[in-house]
Amino acid sequence: MHMKTRYLGLTALYAFWALAVCSRVCWQYATRIGDHLPTHLSASAGLLYLCIAYWAWRGWGPTLQWGLLIELIGVIVVGTYELFYPFGYATAWSHYGAGYLYMPLLLPIAGIVVLLRNGISISRVAHPKHAETTRIDGDSLDLDARCPSAVQIDEIHG
């Protein structure tokens, strides 16, 4: 038996955001004529949100952290670009996610903090067998300790 941390809070939040953004994308593709770059950017964000929700549900910490970093960089790049060169209409990441109460900017930061508190770091190269049981500093994780934002799930590895 091997304990794996699933991030159910992040899963729920990102599944909700994926639904919201993908709904927006469908509406924009149906009603906007002409330049679809903003809609393509929103579609990319929606796809990334679906991936992040799945990775959080599976407990794939390093992959999840990469996804959160990609989202954070995307929000900053698109938000900054649009300050100087506004799109014809808003994207999910326009003005740093202002249309979504800045959640696209705040959520990846919160997610990265949760992962770091659980000892997950993308800068550490570890053998996959030990990736979930070794902390950044090399100490073993207390697998019985509970993080308020994570749930421990038993998983059998063959």
N, C-alpha and C positions, 0 to 999 in steps of 0.2 A: 504494500500500500504506500502511496505517495500523496502527500497533501498538496493541493494546488489552490492558489487564491484566485477566486473569481471576483470581479469588481461589478457587483450587481447594480450599484448606484450609477456608475458610469454607463453600464449597459442600458439602463432605463432612460437616462438623460439623452444619450446619443441616439437611441432608437427613436425617441420622440423628435429630436432635432432632424433626424434623417427623414421622418415622415413629413415634418413641416417644410423642409427645404425641397424635397421631391415633389410635394404638392405645389409649391410655388413654381418649380421648374415646369411641371405639366401645364399650369396655367399660362406661364410666359410663352412656352412653345406654341400653345393654342391661340394666343391673342396678340403676340408681338410679330410685326412684319419688319423685315429688314435685318439689321445687325443682331446676331444672336450671341455675340461674345459674352455679354453678361449672363445670359441663360446657360451657356456652356460652363462658365465659371461656377454658377450655382449648382449645376448638375455634377460637376466634379466634387464640390463640397458635399453634396448629398451622398454620393458614392463613398467618399471618405468617411462620412458619419456612419454609414452602414458597416463599413469595414471596422471602424473603431468599436462600434457596439458589439460586433461579433468577437473581435479580439478580447474585449473586456469580459464578455461572457465566457469565453474559453479560458481566460486567465493567462493569456500569452503576454506577460509583462513587457519584455523588451520590444516585441513587435508593436504592442499597444503604445509604448512610449515613443517609438518612431512615428506612428500615426499622429499622436498628439503634437509632436514637434513639427511635422509637416503641416498640420492644420494651423498651428500658431504662426509659422512662417508665412503661410498662404494668406492668413488674415492680415498680417502686418504689411505684406507686399501689396495685396489688392487694395487694402484701406489707404495706404500711402500713395499708391499710383492714382487712385481715384481723387485724392485731394488736388492733384495737379491736372489730371486729364479725366474729367467726369464722364461716366458712361451715360448712354441715353436713358437708362433706367437702372434700378438698384439690383445688386447681386446679394447673395447671402452674406458676403463678407464686406459689402460696401460700408464705408465709414466705420471700419473695424467692427462690423456687426451691429451697428446702431439699430437697425430694423428688428433685431432680435434681442434687444436690451443688452447689447455687448456680450452676450453669452458666447458667441464664437471666439471672442478674445479671452474671456475669463475661464471658460470651461477647460481648455487644454492646459492652462496654468494650474488649475486645481487638480486635474488628473495627473499631471507630472508630479505635483507635490505628494499626492496619495501614493504613487508608485515609488517615489524616493523614500517615503516613510516606511514602505514595505521592503526596502532594500533592493529595488530593481533599478538597474542603471544600464543604459545602452553603451556606455563607454567601457564596460567590463566585458572581457571575452571569457566565457566560461564553457566548460563542457556541458552539452545539453542535459546530461544525466544529473548534474549538480546545479544547474542554473536556478532552480527554484528553492534550493536549500542553502545557498551560500550568500552571505551579505556582501556588500561592497567592500567592507573592511576585512573580509576573510572569515569572520566569525559565523558560526552556524545560526540559522534562524530558529527561534522557538516556535515550532509549528503549532503549538497549542495556544499561543498568544493570539488574541483577537484584535483586529483593527476595526474601529467603528465603521469604516467605509468599505470593508471587505468581508467576505464570508468564506470560511474554509470548507472545501469540498474534497471528499475522498475520491481518489481516482486510481484505478488499477493500471499499472504500466506493465506491458508484456515483456 
